[in-house]
Amino acid sequence: MTPTEAGTNSTTCDLVVVGAGFAGLACARRAAERGLSVLVLDRKSEPGERIHTTGILVKEAWEEWAVPAELVRRIDRVRVYSPSHQSVDLRHEDYFFMATDTARLMRHLAAETRRAGAEIRFGERYRGASRNSDTLSLNGSGVRCRFLVGADGAQSEVAASFGLDRNLRLLKGMEWEFEPSEVDGDSLHCFLDPKHAPGYIGWVVPGVRATQVGLAAHRDARADIGGFVASIESIFGLSGRRVLEKRGGLIPVGGVLRNFFRDRVLLVGDAAGMVSPLTAGGIHKAYRFGKLAGDAIADHLERGGPHPGTVVRRAYPRLALKHLARWSYDRLPVARALETGILTRDLFRRLAERVFFDRLNGQL
Ligand SMILES: Cc1cc2nc3c(=O)[nH]c(=O)nc-3n(C[C@H](O)[C@H](O)[C@H](O)COP(=O)(O)OP(=O)(O)OC[C@H]3O[C@@H](n4cnc5c(N)ncnc54)[C@H](O)[C@@H]3O)c2cc1C
């Protein structure tokens, strides 16, 4: 059901979703499929503009979403490098990742969401909202709704405007896209590199139409992507290749926020801190819990079901072990221990396999 125009400049709908990313589109699509009138607002001028993610999908996400084959490239193996570039190959029978052409994937997801009946307005920024008796009015837009979802990323303005919690533990990620080459192989290459990527890792992904080279580091640390690219020159020979695009963004790794909802407002995806604290993967979680939120909002508005926030909180995994692993990785010199042999390759392989191929909560 599409939102109704109650005058030239006014729209009334059941649900407004701020953010047409993975979380927002999943929520909007599901809520529209359930018969709600849904409006999505995004400040970008079009879907797929200014991508800020590597866009790798875990197997479960790819299977669930039925992404068209031309938008993905299968990756069966992970190669993990120590700081001196010794490597171990990890592989798990019948597990894989999908690199994506993320800009086109976002256009595909936006089209699917529109097909389900939601309206999406690009080029419209959320600027706060005020409460009426049983609706919310969005400032400066003439839009009223019964329920509002903030799917507006790690630094959510919806969270700020409703006094909800904000993400405080953040990694900063950056990525350069290079012309592809045969030498990149078909593995996801991950580098333990405390010099250039303190607190996280560097990576090389043979993507759909480009090779993506990136790293993430603690927000306050100095991340050096130029130094990282130079340090892997002997493996990939990147200096002779054209850089096609540069991008970056913040990744919340502090876990799901304590207060991510209140009456008639709910945060999902990065806005709510729904990212694996260890691997920093958030796409599958954004999509999965966005969809769950869409269902729960329909139940709440149409059938008097519980607040969607309580439904999402109950379903969200606790991830205590991943938080512990994140804590350890932040504090223990894993890369140095591997290099000096304190951490044996065999033990490291087993730990790394748990990180990359944990099928129950597999999030990259
Ligand atoms: C460098 C990098 C690499 C990553 N690689 C991976 C990976 O390979 N695999 C993986 O699973 N995860 C990865 N992540 C994490 C993943 O990208 C996020 O968890 C995921 O994109 C979260 O989706 P989302 O919909 O919650 O938020 P977002 O994708 O951030 O979408 C938020 C949307 O809200 C819009 N918006 C923001 N503010 C407003 C406003 N005021 N008004 C209107 N619209 C607004 C934005 O324009 C945006 O479209 C990576 C992150 C980074 C930074």
The ligand as a Gaussian input file, in Angstrom:
#p B3LYP/6-31G(d) Opt

LIG

0 1
 C       34.705000      -0.024000       4.810000
 C       33.606000      -0.952000       5.258000
 C       33.564000      -2.250000       4.770000
 C       32.550000      -3.126000       5.190000
 N       32.501000      -4.367000       4.642000
 C       31.505000      -5.218000       4.993000
 C       31.388000      -6.482000       4.357000
 O       32.142000      -6.816000       3.447000
 N       30.386000      -7.317000       4.748000
 C       29.494000      -6.979000       5.753000
 O       28.609000      -7.769000       6.097000
 N       29.559000      -5.760000       6.358000
 C       30.533000      -4.872000       5.976000
 N       30.590000      -3.618000       6.543000
 C       29.504000      -3.231000       7.461000
 C       28.231000      -2.990000       6.647000
 O       28.516000      -2.185000       5.534000
 C       27.141000      -2.317000       7.478000
 O       26.950000      -3.069000       8.663000
 C       25.834000      -2.226000       6.684000
 O       26.004000      -1.474000       5.527000
 C       24.753000      -1.599000       7.576000
 O       23.592000      -1.352000       6.829000
 P       22.521000      -0.291000       7.323000
 O       21.392000      -0.363000       6.385000
 O       22.272000      -0.466000       8.774000
 O       23.251000       1.130000       7.225000
 P       23.839000       1.898000       5.982000
 O       24.278000       0.949000       4.932000
 O       24.863000       2.831000       6.565000
 O       22.634000       2.751000       5.395000
 C       22.172000       3.910000       6.031000
 C       21.427000       4.763000       5.018000
 O       20.857000       5.864000       5.720000
 C       21.002000       7.034000       4.960000
 N       20.967000       8.178000       5.878000
 C       21.831000       8.478000       6.875000
 N       21.441000       9.581000       7.531000
 C       20.298000       9.998000       6.932000
 C       19.398000      11.097000       7.168000
 N       19.587000      11.974000       8.138000
 N       18.326000      11.210000       6.357000
 C       18.081000      10.337000       5.349000
 N       18.901000       9.293000       5.094000
 C       19.991000       9.109000       5.883000
 C       22.333000       6.855000       4.253000
 O       22.412000       7.650000       3.081000
 C       22.334000       5.354000       3.944000
 O       21.787000       5.082000       2.678000
 C       31.579000      -2.709000       6.139000
 C       31.613000      -1.399000       6.624000
 C       32.605000      -0.523000       6.185000
 C       32.610000       0.896000       6.703000

